[in-house]
Amino acid sequence: MSRLLFVIAVLVSTPASALSMAGPPPPPLGWEESITPGFDPPIEETLVFEFHADEDRRKQLAESWGATAVPVFTQLHADPKWSEYKAKIQAYIALLGGPVAEEKLEQQVRDAFETMAGGESLDGVDLQAIFQIARNATDAMRDVVREIYASADEKNQSRMSHYVSMFAGSDRIAFLESCLPISKGENNRSAFEQYVYTERAQLRAREPMATILNRESAGEAGS
């Protein structure tokens, strides 16, 4: 199917109420002639025709393909013709898991943060990929983020702090506090102090009122 026919097919088959949702980008020219054999459904076909698949469907597909799909997605990720699908490809790599996938994701994180530490900006596709990775980041990825943030100068740290904070994981306060000693300049330290303050406030807001009152009562009794 040509790119033009693909776009027409999407428009014709899409209800008017759904047209406000961003449609899939046009696939690379000749993509249908380069389908990787051995996967059901074909990986490239899924990227194109199930672009808006929800998380449950993506998990189902990842399980059916297995770890052997990782090299295919890795190759597609490196192919500039599939650059507009990079975030979706990255999401599948994350779901497929395993050492190969984790190594690939860790390298993606390293490349992105080294780019920012060097004073350059990430494009929209790379930012989307980083947002997806951060949601399920490993400790190794957090170590990479912290290492590169520490190596950046004060100016570039200020541009990186928000993205660093996204990798905090479940033990968010501990990670954010670990970034304070490596932050250069008062503004960068203040940024992480504010992140820590916000996290503590949110934790407190989620606590049952009885727990808060008991703690405050115990503090008053101790004084």
C-alpha positions, -999 to 999 in steps of 0.1 A, spaced: 0 0 0 14 34 -10 18 62 15 -10 82 -2 -34 52 -2 -25 45 34 -35 81 44 -67 79 24 -76 45 40 -71 59 75 -92 90 68 -121 70 52 -122 44 79 -119 68 108 -151 82 123 -154 119 123 -155 119 162 -120 104 162 -104 126 137 -93 150 164 -69 122 176 -35 125 159 -34 98 133 -4 75 126 24 91 106 28 79 70 49 48 69 82 47 51 81 43 13 81 6 4 77 -6 40 54 -34 29 82 -49 8 105 -52 37 84 -72 62 105 -92 86 94 -129 83 87 -151 113 64 -129 133 26 -131 135 13 -105 132 42 -89 113 60 -63 133 61 -36 107 25 -41 99 16 -38 135 35 -5 139 16 9 110 -19 -4 114 -20 -7 152 -3 26 159 -29 35 186 -29 1 202 -35 4 240 -11 -10 266 -29 -43 270 -28 -49 233 9 -40 231 17 -64 260 -2 -92 242 18 -85 210 51 -84 228 43 -118 245 34 -134 212 67 -122 195 90 -129 224 126 -118 229 136 -127 193 118 -95 182 142 -73 201 169 -73 173 142 -64 148 130 -35 169 165 -24 175 172 -23 138 140 -4 131 149 20 159 182 28 141 166 31 107 160 68 100 131 59 77 112 48 109 121 78 129 85 90 133 77 56 149 107 57 173 87 62 205 64 33 197 93 11 188 110 20 221 78 11 240 78 -24 225 115 -28 233 107 -19 269 78 -45 270 100 -72 255 124 -69 284 155 -91 289 192 -81 291 194 -71 254 164 -48 257 177 -33 290 211 -27 275 195 -10 245 173 12 267 202 21 289 222 32 259 193 53 247 192 70 281 230 76 280 228 91 245 199 114 253 215 128 285 249 131 270 233 152 242 217 175 268 249 176 289 267 188 258 243 217 254 221 203 227 183 198 227 165 166 221 140 164 193 103 156 200 107 119 190 136 114 214 118 132 242 88 110 238 111 80 240 127 93 272 92 99 288 83 62 280 116 48 294 115 69 326 82 53 336 99 19 340 136 30 345 160 5 362 185 14 388 212 11 362 195 38 341 192 60 372 229 56 378 236 67 342 213 97 345 230 108 378 265 102 364 259 124 333 240 151 353 270 153 376 294 158 347 274 186 331 282 222 338 259 245 357 241 259 327 233 225 312 224 210 345 196 236 347 182 224 314 185 187 325 170 188 360 134 182 350 143 152 329 166 139 357 137 141 381 115 120 358 138 90 365 133 91 403 114 58 404 94 45 434 119 58 460 116 93 446 128 113 476 160 92 480 169 97 444 161 134 443 181 140 475 210 121 460 211 147 432 215 176 456 253 172 463 261 169 426 240 200 416 261 230 406 250 264 415 223 277 439 195 275 413 201 239 405 203 229 441 171 249 448 153 230 419 160 197 436 151 210 470 118 220 455 113 185 440 120 170 474 96 194 491 69 186 466 73 149 470 72 151 508 40 173 505 24 147 483 33 119 506 18 138 535 -14 146 515 -19 108 509 -15 99 545 -46 91 565 -55 120 588 -54 98 619 -17 90 612 -9 127 609 -27 136 641 -11 107 660 24 119 649 17 155 658 3 144 692 34 124 698 56 153 689 37 176 713 39 151 741 77 148 735 82 185 737 
